[in-house]
């Protein structure tokens, strides 16, 4: 998860993030059929726990973001799912803040949404192998875009954050590799076991 | 490797166990607590003076004491937050231009940068402590209902409540699958095999949780679920009591003081 804490970003960035996320959440909720709420909730729960699971990667351990996977399964509903996961993390663990919720939701949900849209555009034939490759791209690309967005939010908040912003992107390179392999495996499994989970997202 | 780390899932979902009677925080209406948390965060993000922010952190710590937050766990959570910010905070003195106060290893550290690092650290910690005290100590299901009463979209609240439920379901399912993996001698290590295996693990976790969700959904429909969660113990509907008004007034004065110091 992208947990920018409260107090770092400048006000215009906070407002912009809040507006984008409000629109995204409203749109996601509008298209959310009550029957699909449990499915979205499963993904919110997965997103919530994702940052608690640390995987070894070389010398360090990284935690997953799972934006790509969530976007592939959820489509537009990824906005409310991400918001709920972030609220729970902020309230229960103090990760992230309250006023930055909009920006954090946007940083996670926009890449996820794009990854999901591209996945569905490219995955037509229903083969698990192709799903794995596309899933890997979506997973890795999602992390990259999230890191770039976090960096941009920092950079836009003040010139003094530019170095930190570059560090954020560099720090996410190992996460990208792990998440690409992870998402490829998870998506290929879903394609084989429960393909309707990938196909029906609104 | 438990899904929810060192803390037990039940403990998270049930909120803090009251030791001797409900704490002052627990006697407050959940809605009051949500509103206070939002106001506090907004004020803290707006003010800039160090004295005001220090006062705000003090207020947050006071609220934590009122909520009887466990000290060790709270400090550990704050430490995790610090770990995230450490890069930003350490770099600031060197990236903000201004009066040079020190030159470790030839890099000039500015007073303005140090000040800004302090501002950010105070703000982030004040909001985090206040959130944990006001909302984190509450049963999350009550938080969901409070959000609903405060006008949050119904579907969002449903999603929130279902998510809380599935975190627990996922946790149990995860332990079962991890046990099965361990029985087959799986050990986490950096490498494709591990990352792919965890990918399969999560894929399976989602499939199983979802199939369970579908069964539950069907069962709920059989029993006439119409999209509302009726609650037998819903005592939150009362209008705010004297305690809410009283503490609300005290908080308002304190926030006004913070703003007054900061502007």
Contacts between the chains, C-beta under 8 A, distances in Angstrom:
chain1	res1	chain2	res2	distance
A	3	B	81	7.9
A	3	B	84	5.9
A	5	B	81	6.1
A	5	B	84	6.8
A	5	B	85	5.9
A	5	B	120	7.9
A	5	B	123	7.9
A	5	B	124	3.8
A	5	B	127	7.3
A	5	B	128	6.9
A	6	B	41	6.1
A	6	B	44	6.9
A	6	B	45	5.8
A	6	B	123	5.8
A	6	B	124	5.6
A	6	B	127	4.1
A	6	B	128	7.7
A	7	B	44	7.0
A	7	B	45	6.2
A	7	B	119	7.0
A	7	B	120	5.0
A	7	B	122	7.5
A	7	B	123	2.6
A	7	B	124	4.7
A	7	B	127	6.8
A	8	B	85	7.5
A	8	B	88	6.5
A	8	B	120	5.5
A	8	B	123	8.0
A	8	B	124	7.1
A	11	B	45	7.8
A	14	B	45	7.4
A	25	B	156	7.2
A	29	B	153	5.6
A	29	B	155	4.9
A	29	B	156	6.0
A	32	B	155	5.6
A	32	B	159	7.7
A	34	B	155	7.2
A	34	B	158	7.6
A	34	B	227	5.4
A	35	B	217	7.0
A	37	B	155	6.9
A	37	B	158	5.3
A	37	B	159	5.8
A	37	B	162	5.8
A	38	B	162	5.8
A	38	B	166	7.8
A	38	B	210	7.4
A	38	B	213	3.6
A	38	B	214	7.2
A	38	B	216	7.1
A	38	B	217	5.6
A	39	B	210	5.9
A	39	B	213	6.6
A	40	B	159	5.9
A	40	B	162	7.9
A	41	B	159	5.6
A	41	B	162	3.3
A	41	B	163	4.6
A	41	B	165	7.3
A	41	B	166	5.1
A	41	B	213	7.4
A	42	B	166	5.2
A	42	B	170	7.5
A	42	B	206	6.1
A	42	B	209	4.7
A	42	B	210	5.4
A	42	B	213	5.9
A	43	B	206	7.4
A	44	B	159	6.5
A	44	B	162	7.9
A	44	B	163	4.0
A	44	B	166	7.4
A	45	B	163	5.2
A	45	B	166	3.8
A	45	B	167	4.5
A	45	B	169	7.5
A	45	B	170	5.0
A	45	B	209	7.5
A	46	B	170	6.7
A	46	B	202	6.8
A	46	B	205	7.2
A	46	B	206	6.3
A	48	B	163	6.9
A	48	B	167	5.9
A	49	B	3	5.2
A	49	B	4	6.9
A	49	B	167	6.6
A	49	B	170	6.2
A	49	B	171	7.5
A	49	B	174	7.7
A	52	B	3	6.5
A	52	B	4	6.1
A	52	B	5	5.1
A	53	B	1	7.2
A	53	B	3	7.0
A	53	B	198	7.6
A	55	B	188	6.6
A	55	B	194	6.8
A	55	B	195	6.4
A	55	B	198	6.2
A	56	B	188	5.7
A	56	B	189	5.7
A	56	B	190	4.3
A	56	B	194	6.8
A	57	B	190	5.2
A	58	B	190	5.4
A	66	B	202	7.9
A	69	B	202	7.5
A	73	B	206	7.4
A	80	B	155	7.5
A	80	B	156	5.7
A	80	B	159	5.6
A	81	B	159	7.1
A	81	B	163	8.0
A	83	B	156	7.5
A	84	B	156	7.3
A	84	B	159	5.4
A	84	B	160	5.1
A	84	B	163	5.1
A	85	B	163	7.1
A	87	B	160	7.3
A	88	B	140	7.0
A	88	B	160	7.9
A	88	B	163	6.8
A	88	B	164	7.4
A	88	B	167	7.7
A	90	B	131	5.9
A	91	B	131	5.9
A	91	B	132	7.7
A	91	B	135	4.4
A	91	B	136	5.2
A	91	B	140	7.3
A	91	B	143	6.8
A	92	B	12	5.8
A	92	B	136	5.6
A	92	B	140	7.2
A	93	B	77	5.6
A	93	B	80	7.2
A	93	B	136	7.9
A	94	B	77	4.6
A	94	B	78	6.5
A	94	B	80	7.6
A	94	B	81	5.7
A	94	B	128	3.9
A	94	B	129	7.6
A	94	B	131	6.1
A	94	B	132	5.2
A	94	B	136	7.1
A	95	B	80	7.0
A	95	B	81	6.8
A	95	B	84	7.7
A	97	B	41	6.5
A	97	B	124	6.8
A	97	B	127	4.8
A	97	B	128	7.0
A	97	B	131	7.5
A	98	B	37	6.5
A	98	B	38	6.5
A	98	B	41	3.9
A	98	B	127	6.1
A	98	B	131	6.2
A	99	B	41	5.0
A	99	B	42	6.4
A	99	B	45	4.8
A	99	B	127	7.6
A	154	B	88	7.6
A	159	B	95	7.7
A	160	B	92	6.1
A	160	B	95	4.3
A	160	B	96	4.5
A	160	B	113	6.9
A	160	B	116	7.2
A	161	B	88	6.8
A	161	B	95	7.4
A	162	B	95	7.1
A	163	B	91	5.1
A	163	B	94	7.9
A	163	B	95	5.3
A	164	B	87	5.6
A	164	B	88	4.5
A	164	B	91	5.1
A	164	B	92	8.0
A	164	B	95	7.7
A	167	B	87	5.3
A	167	B	91	7.6
A	168	B	87	7.9
A	171	B	87	8.0
A	178	B	195	5.2
A	181	B	192	5.8
A	181	B	195	4.1
A	181	B	196	5.6
A	181	B	199	6.6
A	182	B	195	5.2
A	182	B	196	7.4
A	182	B	198	6.0
A	182	B	199	4.1
A	182	B	202	7.2
A	183	B	199	6.6
A	184	B	196	7.5
A	184	B	199	6.7
A	185	B	195	7.4
A	185	B	196	4.2
A	185	B	197	7.5
A	185	B	198	7.7
A	185	B	199	2.7
A	185	B	200	5.1
A	185	B	203	6.7
A	186	B	199	4.3
A	186	B	200	6.9
A	186	B	202	5.0
A	186	B	203	3.9
A	186	B	206	7.5
A	187	B	203	7.3
A	188	B	203	7.8
A	189	B	199	7.3
A	189	B	200	5.2
A	189	B	203	3.4
A	189	B	204	6.5
A	189	B	207	7.6
A	190	B	203	5.3
A	190	B	206	7.0
A	190	B	207	6.8
A	193	B	203	7.3
A	193	B	204	7.6
A	193	B	207	5.3
A	194	B	207	5.0
A	194	B	210	7.2
A	197	B	206	7.4
A	197	B	207	7.4
A	197	B	210	6.8
